């Protein structure tokens, strides 16, 4: 498996990482894709719910690819929802 390292955590790297992952996966996963509340995707968290104001470019990107996003709940309530990242 090819791994990618990006010099920044900006929106461009976020999008490029998605494009590379979708190519490896062979398409967009069916169902929801879980996201933590990262700035590249979320402009504002609305209260303690899953409602978000998405970043404009992220909305366009995800709409283009047909990604169905599910955002983790903020704070302690959502701590169990964050995926664990395997260590290399």
C-alpha positions in Angstrom: 0.0 0.0 0.0 1.3 3.4 -0.9 1.4 6.0 1.9 1.3 9.7 1.5 2.7 12.4 3.6 1.6 16.0 3.3 3.6 19.0 4.3 0.4 20.8 5.5 -3.0 19.9 7.0 -4.7 22.4 4.8 -7.8 21.9 2.7 -5.7 21.1 -0.5 -4.0 18.3 1.3 -7.3 17.1 2.7 -8.9 17.0 -0.7 -5.8 15.4 -2.4 -5.8 12.7 0.4 -9.4 12.0 -0.3 -8.8 11.7 -4.1 -6.0 9.2 -3.5 -8.0 7.2 -1.0 -11.0 7.0 -3.3 -8.7 5.8 -6.1 -7.2 3.1 -3.8 -10.7 2.1 -2.6 -12.0 2.0 -6.2 -14.8 4.5 -5.5 -16.8 6.2 -2.8 -17.8 4.1 0.2 -21.5 3.4 0.4 -23.1 4.8 3.5 -21.8 7.5 5.8 -18.1 8.4 6.2 -17.3 9.5 9.8 -15.4 12.8 10.3 -14.1 14.5 13.3 -14.7 18.2 13.3 -11.7 19.3 11.3 -11.4 22.8 9.9 -10.9 21.7 6.3 -14.5 20.4 6.4 -16.3 22.2 9.2 -16.7 26.0 9.3 -18.8 25.9 12.5 -20.1 23.3 15.0 -23.7 24.1 15.9 -24.2 23.4 19.6 -23.7 19.9 21.0 -25.4 18.2 18.0 -24.2 16.7 14.8 -25.3 19.8 12.8 -22.5 21.7 11.1 -21.9 24.6 8.8 -19.6 23.0 6.3 -16.7 24.8 4.6 -17.9 25.9 1.2 -15.2 24.1 -0.8 -15.7 20.9 1.2 -19.5 21.0 0.4 -18.6 21.3 -3.3 -16.0 18.6 -3.1 -18.1 16.1 -1.2 -21.1 16.8 -3.4 -19.0 16.2 -6.5 -17.9 12.8 -5.2 -21.1 11.9 -3.5 -19.6 11.5 -0.1 -22.2 11.2 2.7 -20.5 12.8 5.8 -21.3 12.1 9.4 -19.7 14.4 12.0 -18.7 13.2 15.4 -20.4 14.8 18.4 -18.2 17.5 20.0 -16.8 17.1 23.5 -16.8 14.2 25.9 -20.1 12.8 24.4 -18.4 12.2 21.1 -15.0 11.0 22.3 -15.9 7.4 21.8 -16.8 8.1 18.1 -13.4 9.2 17.0 -11.7 6.4 15.0 -8.4 5.0 16.3 -5.5 5.5 14.0 -3.2 2.5 13.7 0.4 3.2 14.6 3.1 2.3 12.0 
